[in-house]
Every structure is written in C-alpha cells, then in structure tokens.
Amino acid sequence: MDMFVFTGLILSEDEGYSAFCPELDVASQGELPQEAKEMLLDAASLHLEGAIEDGPPYLRPVLPADDPRYTASERIVDLFRLV
C-alpha cells in the first residue's frame, strides 16, 4: 500500500505544457509532455523533502472550481499518479 499518492496533470498550453499536482499545489512546465511530467516529479520531490524537514506536507482540499480536471478537462494531455 502506498503511503502518499498524489495526482499529476499535464495540460496543453499555447506554448508547451504545464504540469500540476493539485493536492500539493506544486506546478512546473516543459516544452514536451514528458519534460513537464519529469519537472513536476522533481518539483514534488523537492517540496516533500522540504516538508519532511519542517513537518508533514501541507495537503490542501482541491475545490472543484480550482481543479483543472473540472475546469479545463479539454486541455488535459495526461493524468497520472505521483507515488
């Protein structure tokens, strides 16, 4: 069983791709979807490493109005688990 599982989203932009983890409120970007995903994984790892040093990570409730899964689903290129 995984202790922490978060959502990763890759969204198409006018130029390139953005990547977002709504539960951690961490984002990144890249020229290609795979680059954006790799950058998000790095950003989430750094965020969690810092949180471990300072205390448990802050998890925020994701309101439907702020969640690209509901507000920009047509732009979602990839939806994956960050484990």
PDB file of N, CA, C and O in Angstrom:
ATOM      1  N   MET A   1       0.844  -1.183   0.000  1.00  0.00           N
ATOM      2  CA  MET A   1       0.000   0.000   0.000  1.00  0.00           C
ATOM      3  C   MET A   1       0.882   1.236   0.000  1.00  0.00           C
ATOM      4  O   MET A   1       1.853   1.313   0.753  1.00  0.00           O
ATOM      5  N   ASP A   2       0.548   2.199  -0.839  1.00  0.00           N
ATOM      6  CA  ASP A   2       1.305   3.440  -0.934  1.00  0.00           C
ATOM      7  C   ASP A   2       0.891   4.391   0.175  1.00  0.00           C
ATOM      8  O   ASP A   2      -0.296   4.574   0.442  1.00  0.00           O
ATOM      9  N   MET A   3       1.897   5.002   0.826  1.00  0.00           N
ATOM     10  CA  MET A   3       1.602   5.933   1.896  1.00  0.00           C
ATOM     11  C   MET A   3       1.061   7.247   1.338  1.00  0.00           C
ATOM     12  O   MET A   3       0.063   7.773   1.831  1.00  0.00           O
ATOM     13  N   PHE A   4       1.718   7.773   0.314  1.00  0.00           N
ATOM     14  CA  PHE A   4       1.292   9.014  -0.306  1.00  0.00           C
ATOM     15  C   PHE A   4       1.088   8.782  -1.788  1.00  0.00           C
ATOM     16  O   PHE A   4       1.997   8.326  -2.481  1.00  0.00           O
ATOM     17  N   VAL A   5      -0.080   9.089  -2.266  1.00  0.00           N
ATOM     18  CA  VAL A   5      -0.350   9.044  -3.697  1.00  0.00           C
ATOM     19  C   VAL A   5      -1.032  10.356  -4.061  1.00  0.00           C
ATOM     20  O   VAL A   5      -2.075  10.705  -3.508  1.00  0.00           O
ATOM     21  N   PHE A   6      -0.432  11.068  -4.991  1.00  0.00           N
ATOM     22  CA  PHE A   6      -0.950  12.354  -5.424  1.00  0.00           C
ATOM     23  C   PHE A   6      -1.276  12.297  -6.909  1.00  0.00           C
ATOM     24  O   PHE A   6      -0.856  11.377  -7.611  1.00  0.00           O
ATOM     25  N   THR A   7      -2.019  13.275  -7.377  1.00  0.00           N
ATOM     26  CA  THR A   7      -2.424  13.349  -8.773  1.00  0.00           C
ATOM     27  C   THR A   7      -1.500  14.265  -9.547  1.00  0.00           C
ATOM     28  O   THR A   7      -1.151  15.347  -9.074  1.00  0.00           O
ATOM     29  N   GLY A   8      -1.107  13.843 -10.721  1.00  0.00           N
ATOM     30  CA  GLY A   8      -0.345  14.679 -11.634  1.00  0.00           C
ATOM     31  C   GLY A   8      -1.170  14.932 -12.885  1.00  0.00           C
ATOM     32  O   GLY A   8      -1.796  14.015 -13.415  1.00  0.00           O
ATOM     33  N   LEU A   9      -1.173  16.161 -13.354  1.00  0.00           N
ATOM     34  CA  LEU A   9      -1.902  16.534 -14.563  1.00  0.00           C
ATOM     35  C   LEU A   9      -0.945  17.218 -15.524  1.00  0.00           C
ATOM     36  O   LEU A   9      -0.151  18.063 -15.111  1.00  0.00           O
ATOM     37  N   ILE A  10      -1.009  16.868 -16.782  1.00  0.00           N
ATOM     38  CA  ILE A  10      -0.271  17.578 -17.829  1.00  0.00           C
ATOM     39  C   ILE A  10      -1.313  18.298 -18.673  1.00  0.00           C
ATOM     40  O   ILE A  10      -2.250  17.679 -19.178  1.00  0.00           O
ATOM     41  N   LEU A  11      -1.144  19.600 -18.824  1.00  0.00           N
ATOM     42  CA  LEU A  11      -2.092  20.430 -19.575  1.00  0.00           C
ATOM     43  C   LEU A  11      -1.400  21.062 -20.766  1.00  0.00           C
ATOM     44  O   LEU A  11      -0.269  21.535 -20.658  1.00  0.00           O
ATOM     45  N   SER A  12      -2.080  21.068 -21.901  1.00  0.00           N
ATOM     46  CA  SER A  12      -1.528  21.752 -23.068  1.00  0.00           C
ATOM     47  C   SER A  12      -1.727  23.255 -22.902  1.00  0.00           C
ATOM     48  O   SER A  12      -2.775  23.709 -22.442  1.00  0.00           O
ATOM     49  N   GLU A  13      -0.728  24.002 -23.277  1.00  0.00           N
ATOM     50  CA  GLU A  13      -0.767  25.463 -23.231  1.00  0.00           C
ATOM     51  C   GLU A  13      -0.561  25.994 -24.640  1.00  0.00           C
ATOM     52  O   GLU A  13      -0.313  25.214 -25.560  1.00  0.00           O
ATOM     53  N   ASP A  14      -0.659  27.301 -24.828  1.00  0.00           N
ATOM     54  CA  ASP A  14      -0.392  27.882 -26.143  1.00  0.00           C
ATOM     55  C   ASP A  14       1.016  27.544 -26.607  1.00  0.00           C
ATOM     56  O   ASP A  14       1.245  27.262 -27.783  1.00  0.00           O
ATOM     57  N   GLU A  15       1.947  27.576 -25.677  1.00  0.00           N
ATOM     58  CA  GLU A  15       3.339  27.211 -25.968  1.00  0.00           C
ATOM     59  C   GLU A  15       3.796  26.215 -24.913  1.00  0.00           C
ATOM     60  O   GLU A  15       4.024  26.598 -23.765  1.00  0.00           O
ATOM     61  N   GLY A  16       3.931  24.962 -25.276  1.00  0.00           N
ATOM     62  CA  GLY A  16       4.418  23.951 -24.359  1.00  0.00           C
ATOM     63  C   GLY A  16       3.321  23.351 -23.512  1.00  0.00           C
ATOM     64  O   GLY A  16       2.148  23.338 -23.888  1.00  0.00           O
ATOM     65  N   TYR A  17       3.734  22.849 -22.346  1.00  0.00           N
ATOM     66  CA  TYR A  17       2.838  22.119 -21.455  1.00  0.00           C
ATOM     67  C   TYR A  17       3.107  22.528 -20.011  1.00  0.00           C
ATOM     68  O   TYR A  17       4.242  22.814 -19.631  1.00  0.00           O
ATOM     69  N   SER A  18       2.049  22.549 -19.223  1.00  0.00           N
ATOM     70  CA  SER A  18       2.199  22.775 -17.792  1.00  0.00           C
ATOM     71  C   SER A  18       1.852  21.478 -17.076  1.00  0.00           C
ATOM     72  O   SER A  18       1.080  20.663 -17.581  1.00  0.00           O
ATOM     73  N   ALA A  19       2.424  21.303 -15.911  1.00  0.00           N
ATOM     74  CA  ALA A  19       2.171  20.132 -15.080  1.00  0.00           C
ATOM     75  C   ALA A  19       1.773  20.620 -13.698  1.00  0.00           C
ATOM     76  O   ALA A  19       2.322  21.603 -13.201  1.00  0.00           O
ATOM     77  N   PHE A  20       0.822  19.937 -13.077  1.00  0.00           N
ATOM     78  CA  PHE A  20       0.253  20.425 -11.834  1.00  0.00           C
ATOM     79  C   PHE A  20      -0.103  19.251 -10.934  1.00  0.00           C
ATOM     80  O   PHE A  20      -0.653  18.249 -11.391  1.00  0.00           O
ATOM     81  N   CYS A  21       0.213  19.384  -9.658  1.00  0.00           N
ATOM     82  CA  CYS A  21      -0.231  18.442  -8.634  1.00  0.00           C
ATOM     83  C   CYS A  21      -1.154  19.220  -7.701  1.00  0.00           C
ATOM     84  O   CYS A  21      -0.677  19.965  -6.845  1.00  0.00           O
ATOM     85  N   PRO A  22      -2.479  19.056  -7.855  1.00  0.00           N
ATOM     86  CA  PRO A  22      -3.409  19.878  -7.071  1.00  0.00           C
ATOM     87  C   PRO A  22      -3.323  19.666  -5.566  1.00  0.00           C
ATOM     88  O   PRO A  22      -3.506  20.617  -4.806  1.00  0.00           O
ATOM     89  N   GLU A  23      -3.050  18.449  -5.119  1.00  0.00           N
ATOM     90  CA  GLU A  23      -3.015  18.187  -3.679  1.00  0.00           C
ATOM     91  C   GLU A  23      -1.849  18.881  -2.984  1.00  0.00           C
ATOM     92  O   GLU A  23      -1.973  19.286  -1.829  1.00  0.00           O
ATOM     93  N   LEU A  24      -0.720  19.022  -3.671  1.00  0.00           N
ATOM     94  CA  LEU A  24       0.451  19.674  -3.086  1.00  0.00           C
ATOM     95  C   LEU A  24       0.575  21.137  -3.499  1.00  0.00           C
ATOM     96  O   LEU A  24       1.391  21.875  -2.946  1.00  0.00           O
ATOM     97  N   ASP A  25      -0.230  21.554  -4.467  1.00  0.00           N
ATOM     98  CA  ASP A  25      -0.159  22.903  -5.026  1.00  0.00           C
ATOM     99  C   ASP A  25       1.241  23.171  -5.579  1.00  0.00           C
ATOM    100  O   ASP A  25       1.849  24.205  -5.303  1.00  0.00           O
ATOM    101  N   VAL A  26       1.736  22.215  -6.367  1.00  0.00           N
ATOM    102  CA  VAL A  26       3.051  22.287  -6.998  1.00  0.00           C
ATOM    103  C   VAL A  26       2.835  22.244  -8.504  1.00  0.00           C
ATOM    104  O   VAL A  26       2.025  21.461  -9.002  1.00  0.00           O
ATOM    105  N   ALA A  27       3.566  23.091  -9.223  1.00  0.00           N
ATOM    106  CA  ALA A  27       3.427  23.130 -10.679  1.00  0.00           C
ATOM    107  C   ALA A  27       4.796  23.256 -11.334  1.00  0.00           C
ATOM    108  O   ALA A  27       5.778  23.651 -10.706  1.00  0.00           O
ATOM    109  N   SER A  28       4.827  22.908 -12.611  1.00  0.00           N
ATOM    110  CA  SER A  28       6.028  23.040 -13.409  1.00  0.00           C
ATOM    111  C   SER A  28       5.610  23.157 -14.864  1.00  0.00           C
ATOM    112  O   SER A  28       4.421  23.238 -15.171  1.00  0.00           O
ATOM    113  N   GLN A  29       6.587  23.166 -15.756  1.00  0.00           N
ATOM    114  CA  GLN A  29       6.264  23.260 -17.179  1.00  0.00           C
ATOM    115  C   GLN A  29       7.373  22.636 -18.001  1.00  0.00           C
ATOM    116  O   GLN A  29       8.457  22.357 -17.490  1.00  0.00           O
ATOM    117  N   GLY A  30       7.095  22.420 -19.279  1.00  0.00           N
ATOM    118  CA  GLY A  30       8.086  21.872 -20.188  1.00  0.00           C
ATOM    119  C   GLY A  30       7.639  22.075 -21.626  1.00  0.00           C
ATOM    120  O   GLY A  30       6.476  22.378 -21.892  1.00  0.00           O
ATOM    121  N   GLU A  31       8.571  21.905 -22.543  1.00  0.00           N
ATOM    122  CA  GLU A  31       8.244  22.053 -23.954  1.00  0.00           C
ATOM    123  C   GLU A  31       7.468  20.853 -24.486  1.00  0.00           C
ATOM    124  O   GLU A  31       6.677  20.990 -25.418  1.00  0.00           O
ATOM    125  N   LEU A  32       7.692  19.670 -23.894  1.00  0.00           N
ATOM    126  CA  LEU A  32       7.011  18.436 -24.277  1.00  0.00           C
ATOM    127  C   LEU A  32       6.300  17.860 -23.057  1.00  0.00           C
ATOM    128  O   LEU A  32       6.702  18.143 -21.929  1.00  0.00           O
ATOM    129  N   PRO A  33       5.249  17.054 -23.254  1.00  0.00           N
ATOM    130  CA  PRO A  33       4.545  16.483 -22.102  1.00  0.00           C
ATOM    131  C   PRO A  33       5.467  15.708 -21.160  1.00  0.00           C
ATOM    132  O   PRO A  33       5.355  15.851 -19.942  1.00  0.00           O
ATOM    133  N   GLN A  34       6.358  14.907 -21.691  1.00  0.00           N
ATOM    134  CA  GLN A  34       7.259  14.116 -20.845  1.00  0.00           C
ATOM    135  C   GLN A  34       8.191  15.017 -20.028  1.00  0.00           C
ATOM    136  O   GLN A  34       8.478  14.728 -18.867  1.00  0.00           O
ATOM    137  N   GLU A  35       8.659  16.099 -20.633  1.00  0.00           N
ATOM    138  CA  GLU A  35       9.514  17.043 -19.905  1.00  0.00           C
ATOM    139  C   GLU A  35       8.738  17.700 -18.768  1.00  0.00           C
ATOM    140  O   GLU A  35       9.261  17.845 -17.662  1.00  0.00           O
ATOM    141  N   ALA A  36       7.497  18.097 -19.031  1.00  0.00           N
ATOM    142  CA  ALA A  36       6.670  18.715 -17.993  1.00  0.00           C
ATOM    143  C   ALA A  36       6.429  17.731 -16.847  1.00  0.00           C
ATOM    144  O   ALA A  36       6.452  18.116 -15.678  1.00  0.00           O
ATOM    145  N   LYS A  37       6.197  16.457 -17.190  1.00  0.00           N
ATOM    146  CA  LYS A  37       5.979  15.427 -16.170  1.00  0.00           C
ATOM    147  C   LYS A  37       7.226  15.236 -15.319  1.00  0.00           C
ATOM    148  O   LYS A  37       7.134  15.172 -14.093  1.00  0.00           O
ATOM    149  N   GLU A  38       8.383  15.145 -15.950  1.00  0.00           N
ATOM    150  CA  GLU A  38       9.630  14.972 -15.211  1.00  0.00           C
ATOM    151  C   GLU A  38       9.906  16.166 -14.308  1.00  0.00           C
ATOM    152  O   GLU A  38      10.355  15.997 -13.174  1.00  0.00           O
ATOM    153  N   MET A  39       9.642  17.363 -14.800  1.00  0.00           N
ATOM    154  CA  MET A  39       9.853  18.562 -13.988  1.00  0.00           C
ATOM    155  C   MET A  39       8.896  18.587 -12.793  1.00  0.00           C
ATOM    156  O   MET A  39       9.275  19.017 -11.704  1.00  0.00           O
ATOM    157  N   LEU A  40       7.655  18.125 -12.996  1.00  0.00           N
ATOM    158  CA  LEU A  40       6.702  18.067 -11.888  1.00  0.00           C
ATOM    159  C   LEU A  40       7.159  17.051 -10.846  1.00  0.00           C
ATOM    160  O   LEU A  40       7.070  17.313  -9.646  1.00  0.00           O
ATOM    161  N   LEU A  41       7.642  15.903 -11.288  1.00  0.00           N
ATOM    162  CA  LEU A  41       8.134  14.909 -10.346  1.00  0.00           C
ATOM    163  C   LEU A  41       9.289  15.467  -9.514  1.00  0.00           C
ATOM    164  O   LEU A  41       9.355  15.233  -8.307  1.00  0.00           O
ATOM    165  N   ASP A  42      10.193  16.199 -10.151  1.00  0.00           N
ATOM    166  CA  ASP A  42      11.302  16.833  -9.416  1.00  0.00           C
ATOM    167  C   ASP A  42      10.779  17.869  -8.425  1.00  0.00           C
ATOM    168  O   ASP A  42      11.211  17.903  -7.272  1.00  0.00           O
ATOM    169  N   ALA A  43       9.846  18.717  -8.876  1.00  0.00           N
ATOM    170  CA  ALA A  43       9.306  19.771  -8.009  1.00  0.00           C
ATOM    171  C   ALA A  43       8.559  19.167  -6.819  1.00  0.00           C
ATOM    172  O   ALA A  43       8.706  19.644  -5.694  1.00  0.00           O
ATOM    173  N   ALA A  44       7.762  18.127  -7.055  1.00  0.00           N
ATOM    174  CA  ALA A  44       7.023  17.491  -5.963  1.00  0.00           C
ATOM    175  C   ALA A  44       7.983  16.824  -4.981  1.00  0.00           C
ATOM    176  O   ALA A  44       7.772  16.883  -3.770  1.00  0.00           O
ATOM    177  N   SER A  45       9.037  16.190  -5.498  1.00  0.00           N
ATOM    178  CA  SER A  45      10.028  15.563  -4.622  1.00  0.00           C
ATOM    179  C   SER A  45      10.708  16.585  -3.731  1.00  0.00           C
ATOM    180  O   SER A  45      10.864  16.363  -2.530  1.00  0.00           O
ATOM    181  N   LEU A  46      11.111  17.701  -4.315  1.00  0.00           N
ATOM    182  CA  LEU A  46      11.750  18.761  -3.529  1.00  0.00           C
ATOM    183  C   LEU A  46      10.786  19.328  -2.486  1.00  0.00           C
ATOM    184  O   LEU A  46      11.175  19.582  -1.346  1.00  0.00           O
ATOM    185  N   HIS A  47       9.542  19.520  -2.879  1.00  0.00           N
ATOM    186  CA  HIS A  47       8.525  20.029  -1.957  1.00  0.00           C
ATOM    187  C   HIS A  47       8.365  19.079  -0.767  1.00  0.00           C
ATOM    188  O   HIS A  47       8.332  19.514   0.384  1.00  0.00           O
ATOM    189  N   LEU A  48       8.266  17.777  -1.056  1.00  0.00           N
ATOM    190  CA  LEU A  48       8.075  16.800   0.019  1.00  0.00           C
ATOM    191  C   LEU A  48       9.320  16.653   0.883  1.00  0.00           C
ATOM    192  O   LEU A  48       9.208  16.479   2.097  1.00  0.00           O
ATOM    193  N   GLU A  49      10.501  16.719   0.281  1.00  0.00           N
ATOM    194  CA  GLU A  49      11.734  16.655   1.072  1.00  0.00           C
ATOM    195  C   GLU A  49      11.805  17.817   2.050  1.00  0.00           C
ATOM    196  O   GLU A  49      12.162  17.633   3.214  1.00  0.00           O
ATOM    197  N   GLY A  50      11.467  19.013   1.582  1.00  0.00           N
ATOM    198  CA  GLY A  50      11.458  20.173   2.467  1.00  0.00           C
ATOM    199  C   GLY A  50      10.409  20.044   3.555  1.00  0.00           C
ATOM    200  O   GLY A  50      10.642  20.431   4.700  1.00  0.00           O
ATOM    201  N   ALA A  51       9.253  19.500   3.196  1.00  0.00           N
ATOM    202  CA  ALA A  51       8.180  19.340   4.178  1.00  0.00           C
ATOM    203  C   ALA A  51       8.561  18.326   5.246  1.00  0.00           C
ATOM    204  O   ALA A  51       8.200  18.487   6.412  1.00  0.00           O
ATOM    205  N   ILE A  52       9.288  17.282   4.860  1.00  0.00           N
ATOM    206  CA  ILE A  52       9.717  16.281   5.835  1.00  0.00           C
ATOM    207  C   ILE A  52      10.657  16.914   6.854  1.00  0.00           C
ATOM    208  O   ILE A  52      10.597  16.594   8.042  1.00  0.00           O
ATOM    209  N   GLU A  53      11.525  17.812   6.389  1.00  0.00           N
ATOM    210  CA  GLU A  53      12.433  18.503   7.301  1.00  0.00           C
ATOM    211  C   GLU A  53      11.682  19.437   8.238  1.00  0.00           C
ATOM    212  O   GLU A  53      12.053  19.582   9.403  1.00  0.00           O
ATOM    213  N   ASP A  54      10.615  20.077   7.727  1.00  0.00           N
ATOM    214  CA  ASP A  54       9.875  21.075   8.503  1.00  0.00           C
ATOM    215  C   ASP A  54       8.627  20.523   9.180  1.00  0.00           C
ATOM    216  O   ASP A  54       8.041  21.205  10.020  1.00  0.00           O
ATOM    217  N   GLY A  55       8.211  19.324   8.843  1.00  0.00           N
ATOM    218  CA  GLY A  55       6.979  18.740   9.359  1.00  0.00           C
ATOM    219  C   GLY A  55       6.202  18.130   8.206  1.00  0.00           C
ATOM    220  O   GLY A  55       6.639  18.210   7.058  1.00  0.00           O
ATOM    221  N   PRO A  56       5.068  17.528   8.489  1.00  0.00           N
ATOM    222  CA  PRO A  56       4.293  16.873   7.433  1.00  0.00           C
ATOM    223  C   PRO A  56       3.910  17.855   6.321  1.00  0.00           C
ATOM    224  O   PRO A  56       3.717  19.043   6.576  1.00  0.00           O
ATOM    225  N   PRO A  57       3.801  17.348   5.083  1.00  0.00           N
ATOM    226  CA  PRO A  57       3.426  18.240   3.984  1.00  0.00           C
ATOM    227  C   PRO A  57       2.024  18.770   4.164  1.00  0.00           C
ATOM    228  O   PRO A  57       1.142  18.091   4.689  1.00  0.00           O
ATOM    229  N   TYR A  58       1.841  19.974   3.727  1.00  0.00           N
ATOM    230  CA  TYR A  58       0.535  20.604   3.768  1.00  0.00           C
ATOM    231  C   TYR A  58      -0.288  20.076   2.598  1.00  0.00           C
ATOM    232  O   TYR A  58       0.098  20.235   1.440  1.00  0.00           O
ATOM    233  N   LEU A  59      -1.401  19.460   2.898  1.00  0.00           N
ATOM    234  CA  LEU A  59      -2.309  18.988   1.860  1.00  0.00           C
ATOM    235  C   LEU A  59      -3.539  19.874   1.890  1.00  0.00           C
ATOM    236  O   LEU A  59      -4.180  20.042   2.927  1.00  0.00           O
ATOM    237  N   ARG A  60      -3.850  20.427   0.753  1.00  0.00           N
ATOM    238  CA  ARG A  60      -4.997  21.329   0.719  1.00  0.00           C
ATOM    239  C   ARG A  60      -6.155  20.652   0.007  1.00  0.00           C
ATOM    240  O   ARG A  60      -5.947  19.904  -0.949  1.00  0.00           O
ATOM    241  N   PRO A  61      -7.364  20.907   0.462  1.00  0.00           N
ATOM    242  CA  PRO A  61      -8.505  20.380  -0.279  1.00  0.00           C
ATOM    243  C   PRO A  61      -8.583  21.085  -1.632  1.00  0.00           C
ATOM    244  O   PRO A  61      -8.424  22.303  -1.714  1.00  0.00           O
ATOM    245  N   VAL A  62      -8.822  20.334  -2.661  1.00  0.00           N
ATOM    246  CA  VAL A  62      -8.908  20.896  -4.003  1.00  0.00           C
ATOM    247  C   VAL A  62     -10.377  21.158  -4.303  1.00  0.00           C
ATOM    248  O   VAL A  62     -11.167  20.225  -4.447  1.00  0.00           O
ATOM    249  N   LEU A  63     -10.728  22.415  -4.396  1.00  0.00           N
ATOM    250  CA  LEU A  63     -12.103  22.778  -4.715  1.00  0.00           C
ATOM    251  C   LEU A  63     -12.359  22.530  -6.197  1.00  0.00           C
ATOM    252  O   LEU A  63     -11.467  22.761  -7.013  1.00  0.00           O
ATOM    253  N   PRO A  64     -13.533  22.073  -6.564  1.00  0.00           N
ATOM    254  CA  PRO A  64     -13.831  21.839  -7.975  1.00  0.00           C
ATOM    255  C   PRO A  64     -13.578  23.066  -8.861  1.00  0.00           C
ATOM    256  O   PRO A  64     -13.191  22.912 -10.020  1.00  0.00           O
ATOM    257  N   ALA A  65     -13.785  24.258  -8.346  1.00  0.00           N
ATOM    258  CA  ALA A  65     -13.560  25.478  -9.134  1.00  0.00           C
ATOM    259  C   ALA A  65     -12.082  25.717  -9.428  1.00  0.00           C
ATOM    260  O   ALA A  65     -11.751  26.467 -10.346  1.00  0.00           O
ATOM    261  N   ASP A  66     -11.187  25.089  -8.659  1.00  0.00           N
ATOM    262  CA  ASP A  66      -9.743  25.250  -8.839  1.00  0.00           C
ATOM    263  C   ASP A  66      -9.087  24.036  -9.499  1.00  0.00           C
ATOM    264  O   ASP A  66      -7.888  24.058  -9.776  1.00  0.00           O
ATOM    265  N   ASP A  67      -9.844  23.003  -9.748  1.00  0.00           N
ATOM    266  CA  ASP A  67      -9.290  21.745 -10.229  1.00  0.00           C
ATOM    267  C   ASP A  67      -9.405  21.658 -11.751  1.00  0.00           C
ATOM    268  O   ASP A  67     -10.512  21.657 -12.287  1.00  0.00           O
ATOM    269  N   PRO A  68      -8.264  21.586 -12.453  1.00  0.00           N
ATOM    270  CA  PRO A  68      -8.303  21.502 -13.922  1.00  0.00           C
ATOM    271  C   PRO A  68      -9.071  20.289 -14.444  1.00  0.00           C
ATOM    272  O   PRO A  68      -9.526  20.292 -15.588  1.00  0.00           O
ATOM    273  N   ARG A  69      -9.217  19.263 -13.625  1.00  0.00           N
ATOM    274  CA  ARG A  69      -9.996  18.100 -14.062  1.00  0.00           C
ATOM    275  C   ARG A  69     -11.435  18.485 -14.338  1.00  0.00           C
ATOM    276  O   ARG A  69     -12.112  17.823 -15.123  1.00  0.00           O
ATOM    277  N   TYR A  70     -11.917  19.557 -13.698  1.00  0.00           N
ATOM    278  CA  TYR A  70     -13.290  20.024 -13.893  1.00  0.00           C
ATOM    279  C   TYR A  70     -13.358  21.307 -14.719  1.00  0.00           C
ATOM    280  O   TYR A  70     -14.321  21.524 -15.455  1.00  0.00           O
ATOM    281  N   THR A  71     -12.341  22.151 -14.599  1.00  0.00           N
ATOM    282  CA  THR A  71     -12.400  23.457 -15.249  1.00  0.00           C
ATOM    283  C   THR A  71     -11.709  23.517 -16.605  1.00  0.00           C
ATOM    284  O   THR A  71     -11.999  24.414 -17.396  1.00  0.00           O
ATOM    285  N   ALA A  72     -10.806  22.591 -16.892  1.00  0.00           N
ATOM    286  CA  ALA A  72     -10.059  22.628 -18.153  1.00  0.00           C
ATOM    287  C   ALA A  72      -9.802  21.218 -18.680  1.00  0.00           C
ATOM    288  O   ALA A  72      -8.717  20.930 -19.183  1.00  0.00           O
ATOM    289  N   SER A  73     -10.787  20.352 -18.565  1.00  0.00           N
ATOM    290  CA  SER A  73     -10.585  18.954 -18.939  1.00  0.00           C
ATOM    291  C   SER A  73     -10.195  18.786 -20.404  1.00  0.00           C
ATOM    292  O   SER A  73      -9.517  17.820 -20.755  1.00  0.00           O
ATOM    293  N   GLU A  74     -10.607  19.701 -21.248  1.00  0.00           N
ATOM    294  CA  GLU A  74     -10.259  19.618 -22.676  1.00  0.00           C
ATOM    295  C   GLU A  74      -8.766  19.841 -22.921  1.00  0.00           C
ATOM    296  O   GLU A  74      -8.263  19.483 -23.986  1.00  0.00           O
ATOM    297  N   ARG A  75      -8.049  20.425 -21.955  1.00  0.00           N
ATOM    298  CA  ARG A  75      -6.619  20.687 -22.094  1.00  0.00           C
ATOM    299  C   ARG A  75      -5.754  19.595 -21.477  1.00  0.00           C
ATOM    300  O   ARG A  75      -4.533  19.626 -21.630  1.00  0.00           O
ATOM    301  N   ILE A  76      -6.350  18.636 -20.787  1.00  0.00           N
ATOM    302  CA  ILE A  76      -5.583  17.592 -20.117  1.00  0.00           C
ATOM    303  C   ILE A  76      -5.019  16.626 -21.162  1.00  0.00           C
ATOM    304  O   ILE A  76      -5.756  16.032 -21.949  1.00  0.00           O
ATOM    305  N   VAL A  77      -3.704  16.489 -21.143  1.00  0.00           N
ATOM    306  CA  VAL A  77      -2.992  15.596 -22.042  1.00  0.00           C
ATOM    307  C   VAL A  77      -2.715  14.272 -21.339  1.00  0.00           C
ATOM    308  O   VAL A  77      -2.729  13.215 -21.970  1.00  0.00           O
ATOM    309  N   ASP A  78      -2.465  14.329 -20.038  1.00  0.00           N
ATOM    310  CA  ASP A  78      -2.137  13.122 -19.280  1.00  0.00           C
ATOM    311  C   ASP A  78      -2.588  13.326 -17.833  1.00  0.00           C
ATOM    312  O   ASP A  78      -2.505  14.428 -17.291  1.00  0.00           O
ATOM    313  N   LEU A  79      -3.056  12.267 -17.234  1.00  0.00           N
ATOM    314  CA  LEU A  79      -3.464  12.236 -15.837  1.00  0.00           C
ATOM    315  C   LEU A  79      -2.782  11.009 -15.242  1.00  0.00           C
ATOM    316  O   LEU A  79      -2.963   9.902 -15.747  1.00  0.00           O
ATOM    317  N   PHE A  80      -2.002  11.187 -14.178  1.00  0.00           N
ATOM    318  CA  PHE A  80      -1.215  10.078 -13.644  1.00  0.00           C
ATOM    319  C   PHE A  80      -1.080  10.199 -12.138  1.00  0.00           C
ATOM    320  O   PHE A  80      -1.357  11.246 -11.553  1.00  0.00           O
ATOM    321  N   ARG A  81      -0.647   9.104 -11.522  1.00  0.00           N
ATOM    322  CA  ARG A  81      -0.420   9.087 -10.081  1.00  0.00           C
ATOM    323  C   ARG A  81       1.021   9.449  -9.800  1.00  0.00           C
ATOM    324  O   ARG A  81       1.938   8.934 -10.440  1.00  0.00           O
ATOM    325  N   LEU A  82       1.218  10.333  -8.844  1.00  0.00           N
ATOM    326  CA  LEU A  82       2.556  10.630  -8.311  1.00  0.00           C
ATOM    327  C   LEU A  82       2.689   9.791  -7.054  1.00  0.00           C
ATOM    328  O   LEU A  82       1.990  10.032  -6.070  1.00  0.00           O
ATOM    329  N   VAL A  83       3.560   8.827  -7.076  1.00  0.00           N
ATOM    330  CA  VAL A  83       3.727   7.944  -5.912  1.00  0.00           C
ATOM    331  C   VAL A  83       5.056   8.224  -5.265  1.00  0.00           C
ATOM    332  O   VAL A  83       5.402   7.593  -4.266  1.00  0.00           O
TER     333      VAL A  83
END
